[in-house]
Amino acid sequence: MGFHSYIVAAGFHTRVDAIEAMKQIVAEVTAPSLDEDGCQIYHWSQGADDPTLFLLYMEWRDKACFEAHIATPHVKHAEDRLKREKMLIEPAKEWHFYRLIDGPQGRGYKKL
C-alpha cells in the first residue's frame, strides 16, 4: 500500500487575552496557504470547551509541499508574531501522518 497525502495536525494553546490575536493570525495565514501548490486541506478549529485551544489540520500532496509551506513568508510571519507576543502558554504540538487510503471511495470515509 502506497502513501497518499502528507497530513499535519498542530495544536496551539493561547493565553486567554490572546484569543482574538490568534484568530487574526488564522485569518491572515489561511488564504495564502490554501493557494499554495499541493495544499489539499487547510482547516482551523477552536476548542468547544476551551476557546484557548486551536487546532490546525492540513493535508498536502506530499511532504515536500508541506516543507515548502513552512518556509513561506506568511508562515514565518505568523510564527514570529506568536513568539514575539508570547501568545502561547506552551509550545505548539505537531503530529505528522501519511494518509493510507485515497479518496472518498476508500474505507473509512463518510459520504456527506
DSSP file (Angstrom, degrees, kcal/mol; ACC not computed):
  #  RESIDUE AA STRUCTURE BP1 BP2  ACC     N-H-->O    O-->H-N    N-H-->O    O-->H-N    TCO  KAPPA ALPHA  PHI   PSI    X-CA   Y-CA   Z-CA
    1    1 A M              0   0    0      0, 0.0     2,-0.2     0, 0.0   100,-0.1   0.000 360.0 360.0 360.0 128.2    0.0    0.0    0.0
    2    2 A G        -     0   0    0     98,-0.1     2,-0.2     1,-0.1     0, 0.0  -0.507 360.0-105.4 -90.9 161.9    1.4    3.4   -1.0
    3    3 A F        -     0   0    0     -2,-0.2    97,-0.2     1,-0.1     3,-0.1  -0.541  31.6-176.0 -82.3 151.4    1.1    6.6    0.8
    4    4 A H        +     0   0    0     95,-2.7    -1,-0.1     1,-0.4    96,-0.1   0.418  55.5  11.4-112.9-107.9   -1.2    9.3   -0.4
    5    5 A S        -     0   0    0     96,-0.2    94,-2.7    57,-0.1     2,-0.6  -0.302  65.9-126.2 -74.6 156.7   -1.4   12.8    1.3
    6    6 A Y  E     -AB  60  98A   0     54,-2.9    54,-3.0    92,-0.2     2,-0.4  -0.924  32.8-161.6 -99.9 124.1    1.0   14.1    3.9
    7    7 A I  E     -AB  59  97A   0     90,-2.9    90,-2.8    -2,-0.6     2,-0.4  -0.877  14.0-177.5-115.8 137.5   -1.0   15.2    6.9
    8    8 A V  E     -AB  58  96A   0     50,-2.1    50,-2.7    -2,-0.4     2,-0.4  -0.998   4.7-170.8-133.2 130.8    0.0   17.5    9.7
    9    9 A A  E     -AB  57  95A   0     86,-2.4    86,-2.6    -2,-0.4     2,-0.4  -0.972  10.3-171.4-115.5 136.1   -2.1   18.4   12.8
   10   10 A A  E     -AB  56  94A   0     46,-2.6    46,-2.9    -2,-0.4     2,-0.4  -0.993   8.7-154.0-132.1 134.3   -0.9   21.2   15.0
   11   11 A G  E     -AB  55  93A   0     82,-2.5    82,-2.1    -2,-0.4     2,-0.4  -0.898   8.1-170.8-111.3 136.9   -2.2   22.3   18.4
   12   12 A F  E     -A   54   0A   0     42,-2.8    42,-2.8    -2,-0.4     2,-0.6  -0.993   7.3-164.1-127.6 127.4   -1.9   25.8   19.8
   13   13 A H  E     -A   53   0A   0     77,-0.4    76,-2.9    -2,-0.4    77,-0.7  -0.926  20.8-169.1-114.4 106.1   -2.8   26.7   23.4
   14   14 A T  B     -D   88   0B   0     38,-2.8    74,-0.2    -2,-0.6     2,-0.1  -0.426  28.0 -97.6 -93.6 163.9   -3.0   30.5   23.7
   15   15 A R    >   -     0   0    0     72,-2.4     3,-1.7    -2,-0.1     4,-0.3  -0.460  39.2-114.1 -68.1 153.6   -3.3   32.9   26.6
   16   16 A V  G >  S+     0   0    0      1,-0.3     3,-1.2     2,-0.2     4,-0.3   0.897 118.7  51.5 -58.2 -41.3   -6.9   33.9   27.3
   17   17 A D  G 3  S+     0   0    0      1,-0.2    -1,-0.3     2,-0.1     4,-0.2   0.453 105.3  58.6 -78.1   2.0   -6.1   37.5   26.4
   18   18 A A  G <> S+     0   0    0     -3,-1.7     4,-2.5    69,-0.2    -1,-0.2   0.333  72.7 100.1-109.8   5.1   -4.5   36.3   23.1
   19   19 A I  H <> S+     0   0    0     -3,-1.2     4,-2.2    -4,-0.3     5,-0.2   0.936  85.6  44.6 -58.5 -49.2   -7.6   34.6   21.6
   20   20 A E  H  > S+     0   0    0     -4,-0.3     4,-1.7     1,-0.2    -1,-0.2   0.882 112.6  51.7 -65.7 -37.5   -8.6   37.4   19.3
   21   21 A A  H  > S+     0   0    0      2,-0.2     4,-2.1     1,-0.2    -1,-0.2   0.890 108.9  51.7 -64.5 -38.2   -5.0   37.9   18.2
   22   22 A M  H  X S+     0   0    0     -4,-2.5     4,-2.6     1,-0.2    -2,-0.2   0.909 106.8  52.8 -64.4 -41.4   -4.8   34.2   17.4
   23   23 A K  H  X S+     0   0    0     -4,-2.2     4,-2.2     1,-0.2    -1,-0.2   0.863 107.7  52.7 -61.3 -35.0   -8.0   34.5   15.3
   24   24 A Q  H  X S+     0   0    0     -4,-1.7     4,-2.3     2,-0.2    -1,-0.2   0.916 108.5  49.1 -66.3 -42.7   -6.3   37.3   13.4
   25   25 A I  H  X S+     0   0    0     -4,-2.1     4,-2.3     2,-0.2     5,-0.3   0.926 109.7  52.7 -60.6 -44.5   -3.3   35.1   12.7
   26   26 A V  H  X S+     0   0    0     -4,-2.6     4,-1.7     1,-0.2    -2,-0.2   0.933 110.7  47.0 -55.4 -48.1   -5.6   32.4   11.5
   27   27 A A  H  X S+     0   0    0     -4,-2.2     4,-0.8     1,-0.2    -1,-0.2   0.885 113.9  47.9 -63.1 -39.7   -7.3   34.8    9.1
   28   28 A E  H  < S+     0   0    0     -4,-2.3    -1,-0.2     1,-0.2    -2,-0.2   0.830 117.0  39.7 -72.7 -32.5   -4.0   36.1    7.8
   29   29 A V  H  X S+     0   0    0     -4,-2.3     4,-1.4    -5,-0.2    -1,-0.2   0.708 102.7  69.0 -92.3 -21.2   -2.3   32.8    7.1
   30   30 A T  H  X S+     0   0    0     -4,-1.7     4,-2.6    -5,-0.3     5,-0.2   0.954  94.8  49.0 -69.4 -52.5   -5.2   30.7    5.8
   31   31 A A  H  X S+     0   0    0     -4,-0.8     4,-1.2     1,-0.2    -1,-0.2   0.927 114.7  43.5 -58.6 -49.8   -5.9   32.3    2.3
   32   32 A P  H  4 S+     0   0    0      0, 0.0     4,-0.4     0, 0.0    -1,-0.2   0.854 113.4  53.5 -66.5 -29.7   -2.3   32.3    1.1
   33   33 A S  H >< S+     0   0    0     -4,-1.4     3,-1.4     1,-0.2    -2,-0.2   0.917 105.4  52.7 -67.6 -42.3   -1.8   28.8    2.5
   34   34 A L  H 3< S+     0   0    0     -4,-2.6    -1,-0.2     1,-0.3    -3,-0.1   0.790 106.9  54.7 -62.4 -27.4   -4.8   27.5    0.6
   35   35 A D  T 3< S+     0   0    0     -4,-1.2    -1,-0.3    -5,-0.2    -2,-0.2   0.537  86.2 110.3 -83.4  -7.0   -3.3   29.0   -2.6
   36   36 A E  S X  S-     0   0    0     -3,-1.4     3,-1.7    -4,-0.4     2,-0.2  -0.355  82.2 -94.9 -72.1 149.1    0.0   27.1   -2.2
   37   37 A D  T 3  S+     0   0    0      1,-0.2    -1,-0.1    -2,-0.1     3,-0.1  -0.422 109.7  15.2 -60.2 128.4    0.9   24.3   -4.6
   38   38 A G  T 3  S+     0   0    0      1,-0.3    23,-2.2    -2,-0.2     2,-0.5   0.363  84.4 139.4  89.6  -4.8   -0.1   20.9   -3.1
   39   39 A C  E <   +C   60   0A   0     -3,-1.7    -1,-0.3    21,-0.2    21,-0.2  -0.631  14.8 163.2 -75.6 121.2   -2.4   22.3   -0.4
   40   40 A Q  E     +     0   0A   0     19,-3.0     2,-0.3    -2,-0.5    20,-0.2   0.766  68.1   9.5-105.0 -39.9   -5.5   20.0   -0.3
   41   41 A I  E     +C   59   0A   0     18,-1.7    18,-2.4     2,-0.0    -1,-0.4  -0.993  53.6 172.8-143.0 135.8   -7.0   20.9    3.1
   42   42 A Y  E     +C   58   0A   0     -2,-0.3     2,-0.4    16,-0.2    16,-0.2  -0.817  22.6 165.2-142.2  97.9   -6.1   23.7    5.5
   43   43 A H  E     -C   57   0A   0     14,-3.0    14,-3.2    -2,-0.3     2,-0.3  -0.964  20.9-162.0-130.7 127.2   -8.6   23.9    8.3
   44   44 A W  E     -C   56   0A   0     -2,-0.4     2,-0.3    12,-0.2    12,-0.2  -0.812  10.0-176.6-103.1 145.6   -8.6   25.6   11.7
   45   45 A S  E     -C   55   0A   0     10,-2.3    10,-2.6    -2,-0.3     2,-0.4  -0.969  14.7-144.7-136.3 154.7  -10.8   24.8   14.6
   46   46 A Q  E     -C   54   0A   0     -2,-0.3     8,-0.2     8,-0.2     6,-0.1  -0.944  37.4 -92.0-119.4 143.1  -11.2   26.3   18.1
   47   47 A G        -     0   0    0      6,-3.0     6,-0.1     3,-0.5     7,-0.0  -0.225  24.1-152.2 -56.2 132.7  -11.9   24.3   21.2
   48   48 A A  S    S+     0   0    0      1,-0.2    -1,-0.1     2,-0.1    -2,-0.0   0.881  99.3  27.0 -72.1 -39.5  -15.6   23.9   22.0
   49   49 A D  S    S+     0   0    0      1,-0.3    -1,-0.2     2,-0.0    -2,-0.1   0.673 133.2  35.3 -96.2 -21.0  -15.0   23.6   25.8
   50   50 A D    >   -     0   0    0      3,-0.1     3,-2.0     1,-0.1    -3,-0.5  -0.856  63.1-167.9-136.7  98.9  -11.8   25.6   25.9
   51   51 A P  T 3  S+     0   0    0      0, 0.0    -1,-0.1     0, 0.0   -37,-0.1   0.543  83.8  71.1 -68.1  -4.5  -11.6   28.6   23.5
   52   52 A T  T 3  S+     0   0    0     -6,-0.1   -38,-2.8   -39,-0.1     2,-0.5   0.514  83.2  86.6 -85.8  -4.3   -7.9   29.0   24.1
   53   53 A L  E <   -A   13   0A   0     -3,-2.0    -6,-3.0   -40,-0.2     2,-0.4  -0.840  56.8-177.6 -99.2 130.5   -7.2   25.8   22.2
   54   54 A F  E     -AC  12  46A   0    -42,-2.8   -42,-2.8    -2,-0.5     2,-0.4  -0.976   8.0-161.6-126.1 140.5   -6.7   25.9   18.4
   55   55 A L  E     -AC  11  45A   0    -10,-2.6   -10,-2.3    -2,-0.4     2,-0.5  -0.986   1.8-162.1-123.8 130.3   -6.2   23.0   16.1
   56   56 A L  E     -AC  10  44A   0    -46,-2.9   -46,-2.6    -2,-0.4     2,-0.5  -0.961   7.0-170.0-110.8 122.7   -4.8   23.3   12.6
   57   57 A Y  E     +AC   9  43A   0    -14,-3.2   -14,-3.0    -2,-0.5     2,-0.4  -0.964  11.1 177.2-114.3 124.4   -5.4   20.3   10.3
   58   58 A M  E     -AC   8  42A   0    -50,-2.7   -50,-2.1    -2,-0.5     2,-0.4  -0.966  17.9-166.8-129.0 142.3   -3.6   20.3    7.0
   59   59 A E  E     -AC   7  41A   0    -18,-2.4   -19,-3.0    -2,-0.4   -18,-1.7  -0.999  14.1-175.6-125.2 131.1   -3.3   17.8    4.1
   60   60 A W  E     -AC   6  39A   0    -54,-3.0   -54,-2.9    -2,-0.4   -21,-0.2  -0.884  38.1-116.7-122.0 152.8   -0.6   18.3    1.5
   61   61 A R  S    S-     0   0    0    -23,-2.2     2,-0.3    -2,-0.3    -1,-0.1   0.884  94.3 -20.1 -54.5 -40.2    0.1   16.4   -1.7
   62   62 A D  S  > S-     0   0    0    -57,-0.1     4,-1.5   -56,-0.1     3,-0.4  -0.952  74.0 -89.5-159.7 174.6    3.4   15.3   -0.3
   63   63 A K  H  > S+     0   0    0     -2,-0.3     4,-2.7     1,-0.2     5,-0.2   0.850 120.0  60.6 -63.2 -35.3    6.0   16.1    2.4
   64   64 A A  H  > S+     0   0    0      1,-0.2     4,-2.1     2,-0.2    -1,-0.2   0.890 103.3  51.0 -61.1 -39.3    7.9   18.4    0.0
   65   65 A C  H  > S+     0   0    0     -3,-0.4     4,-2.0     2,-0.2    -1,-0.2   0.906 110.9  48.8 -64.7 -40.8    4.8   20.7   -0.4
   66   66 A F  H  X S+     0   0    0     -4,-1.5     4,-2.2     2,-0.2    -2,-0.2   0.929 110.3  50.6 -63.4 -44.3    4.5   20.9    3.4
   67   67 A E  H  X S+     0   0    0     -4,-2.7     4,-0.5     1,-0.2    -2,-0.2   0.863 109.9  50.2 -63.4 -35.6    8.1   21.8    3.8
   68   68 A A  H >< S+     0   0    0     -4,-2.1     3,-0.7    -5,-0.2     4,-0.3   0.887 108.3  55.3 -66.5 -37.8    7.8   24.5    1.2
   69   69 A H  H >< S+     0   0    0     -4,-2.0     3,-1.8     1,-0.2     6,-0.3   0.927 104.0  51.2 -60.2 -47.5    4.7   25.8    3.1
   70   70 A I  H 3< S+     0   0    0     -4,-2.2    -1,-0.2     1,-0.3    -2,-0.2   0.632 107.1  55.9 -71.4  -9.7    6.5   26.2    6.4
   71   71 A A  T << S+     0   0    0     -3,-0.7    -1,-0.3    -4,-0.5    -2,-0.2   0.436  84.1 112.1 -96.1  -0.8    9.3   28.2    4.6
   72   72 A T  S <> S-     0   0    0     -3,-1.8     4,-2.4    -4,-0.3     3,-0.2  -0.332  77.3-118.9 -73.3 154.6    6.8   30.8    3.2
   73   73 A P  H  > S+     0   0    0      0, 0.0     4,-2.7     0, 0.0     5,-0.2   0.867 112.0  55.2 -59.9 -37.2    6.8   34.4    4.4
   74   74 A H  H  > S+     0   0    0      2,-0.2     4,-1.7     1,-0.2     5,-0.1   0.871 110.9  44.2 -69.1 -33.6    3.2   34.2    5.7
   75   75 A V  H  > S+     0   0    0     -6,-0.3     4,-2.7    -3,-0.2     5,-0.2   0.919 114.0  49.7 -73.2 -43.1    4.0   31.2    7.9
   76   76 A K  H  X S+     0   0    0     -4,-2.4     4,-2.6     1,-0.2    -2,-0.2   0.905 110.5  51.2 -60.7 -41.1    7.3   32.7    9.1
   77   77 A H  H  X S+     0   0    0     -4,-2.7     4,-2.4     2,-0.2    -1,-0.2   0.921 111.0  47.8 -61.7 -44.4    5.4   36.0   10.0
   78   78 A A  H  X S+     0   0    0     -4,-1.7     4,-2.5     2,-0.2    -2,-0.2   0.928 112.8  48.0 -63.1 -45.4    2.8   34.1   12.0
   79   79 A E  H  X S+     0   0    0     -4,-2.7     4,-2.0     1,-0.2    -2,-0.2   0.913 111.6  50.6 -61.4 -43.0    5.4   32.1   13.9
   80   80 A D  H  X S+     0   0    0     -4,-2.6     4,-3.3    -5,-0.2     5,-0.2   0.905 110.4  49.1 -62.1 -42.2    7.4   35.3   14.6
   81   81 A R  H  X S+     0   0    0     -4,-2.4     4,-2.6     2,-0.2     6,-0.2   0.920 108.2  53.2 -65.8 -42.8    4.3   37.0   15.9
   82   82 A L  H  <>S+     0   0    0     -4,-2.5     5,-1.9     1,-0.2     6,-0.5   0.914 117.2  39.1 -56.4 -42.9    3.4   34.1   18.2
   83   83 A K  H ><5S+     0   0    0     -4,-2.0     3,-1.0     3,-0.2    -2,-0.2   0.936 115.2  50.5 -72.7 -47.9    6.9   34.2   19.7
   84   84 A R  H 3<5S+     0   0    0     -4,-3.3    -2,-0.2     1,-0.3    -3,-0.2   0.888 118.7  37.7 -60.2 -41.9    7.2   38.0   19.8
   85   85 A E  T 3<5S-     0   0    0     -4,-2.6    -1,-0.3    -5,-0.2    -2,-0.2   0.402 103.0-131.4 -92.0   2.9    3.9   38.5   21.6
   86   86 A K  T < 5 +     0   0    0     -3,-1.0    -3,-0.2    -4,-0.2    -4,-0.1   0.910  47.7 159.9  47.8  51.0    4.3   35.3   23.7
   87   87 A M      < +     0   0    0     -5,-1.9   -72,-2.4    -6,-0.2     2,-0.3   0.740  45.2  75.8 -76.5 -24.5    0.8   34.3   22.8
   88   88 A L  B     -D   14   0B   0     -6,-0.5   -74,-0.3   -74,-0.2     4,-0.0  -0.694  60.5-157.7 -95.5 141.6    1.2   30.6   23.6
   89   89 A I  S    S+     0   0    0    -76,-2.9   -75,-0.1    -2,-0.3    -1,-0.1   0.556  86.3  14.3 -90.5  -8.3    1.2   29.2   27.1
   90   90 A E  S    S-     0   0    0    -77,-0.7   -77,-0.4     3,-0.0    -1,-0.2  -0.965 101.4 -78.1-153.6 158.5    3.1   26.1   26.0
   91   91 A P        -     0   0    0      0, 0.0    -2,-0.1     0, 0.0   -80,-0.1  -0.269  56.3 -99.9 -59.6 146.4    5.0   25.2   22.8
   92   92 A A        -     0   0    0    -80,-0.1     2,-0.4     1,-0.1   -80,-0.2  -0.328  37.0-137.9 -62.6 149.4    2.8   24.2   19.8
   93   93 A K  E     -B   11   0A   0    -82,-2.1   -82,-2.5    -3,-0.1     2,-0.4  -0.885  16.7-165.1-112.4 144.5    2.5   20.5   19.2
   94   94 A E  E     -B   10   0A   0     -2,-0.4     2,-0.4   -84,-0.2   -84,-0.2  -0.979   9.1-168.2-131.3 144.0    2.6   18.8   15.8
   95   95 A W  E     -B    9   0A   0    -86,-2.6   -86,-2.4    -2,-0.4     2,-0.4  -0.999  11.5-158.1-128.2 132.7    1.6   15.3   14.6
   96   96 A H  E     +B    8   0A   0     -2,-0.4     2,-0.3   -88,-0.2   -88,-0.2  -0.923  18.2 164.4-117.2 136.1    2.7   14.1   11.2
   97   97 A F  E     -B    7   0A   0    -90,-2.8   -90,-2.9    -2,-0.4     2,-0.4  -0.928  32.3-132.0-142.0 162.3    1.0   11.3    9.2
   98   98 A Y  E     -B    6   0A   0     -2,-0.3     2,-0.4   -92,-0.2   -92,-0.2  -0.981  29.7-125.7-112.8 134.5    0.6    9.7    5.8
   99   99 A R        -     0   0    0    -94,-2.7   -95,-2.7    -2,-0.4     3,-0.0  -0.669  21.4-169.4 -78.7 131.0   -2.9    9.0    4.6
  100  100 A L        +     0   0    0     -2,-0.4     2,-0.4   -97,-0.2    -1,-0.1   0.715  67.0  58.2 -94.8 -24.3   -3.1    5.4    3.6
  101  101 A I  S    S-     0   0    0      5,-0.1     2,-0.5  -100,-0.1   -96,-0.2  -0.917  75.2-143.9-113.4 133.2   -6.5    5.4    1.8
  102  102 A D        -     0   0    0     -2,-0.4     4,-0.3   -98,-0.1     3,-0.2  -0.835  51.6 -11.8-104.2 128.8   -7.1    7.6   -1.2
  103  103 A G  S >  S-     0   0    0     -2,-0.5     3,-1.5     1,-0.2     6,-0.1   0.208  87.3 -66.8  81.0 165.7  -10.4    9.4   -2.0
  104  104 A P  T 3  S+     0   0    0      0, 0.0    -1,-0.2     0, 0.0     5,-0.2   0.632 124.7  64.9 -68.6 -14.2  -14.0    9.2   -0.7
  105  105 A Q  T 3  S+     0   0    0     -3,-0.2    -2,-0.1     2,-0.1     3,-0.1   0.664  83.5  98.1 -81.1 -14.8  -14.4    5.7   -2.1
  106  106 A G  S X  S-     0   0    0     -3,-1.5     3,-1.3    -4,-0.3    -5,-0.1  -0.316  89.7 -91.3 -70.2 155.4  -11.8    4.3    0.3
  107  107 A R  T 3  S+     0   0    0      1,-0.2    -1,-0.1    -5,-0.0     3,-0.1  -0.348 110.3  38.6 -63.2 146.1  -12.9    2.6    3.5
  108  108 A G  T 3  S+     0   0    0      1,-0.3     2,-0.5    -3,-0.1    -1,-0.2   0.376  87.5 113.4  94.1  -4.3  -13.2    5.0    6.5
  109  109 A Y    <   -     0   0    0     -3,-1.3     2,-0.5    -5,-0.2    -1,-0.3  -0.858  54.7-148.7-102.2 136.0  -14.6    7.9    4.5
  110  110 A K        -     0   0    0     -2,-0.5     2,-0.4    -3,-0.1    -5,-0.0  -0.888  17.0-126.0-104.4 129.3  -18.2    9.0    5.2
  111  111 A K              0   0    0     -2,-0.5    -6,-0.0     1,-0.1    -2,-0.0  -0.581 360.0 360.0 -73.0 128.1  -20.2   10.5    2.4
  112  112 A L              0   0    0     -2,-0.4    -1,-0.1     0, 0.0    -2,-0.0   0.450 360.0 360.0 -86.7 360.0  -21.5   13.9    3.4
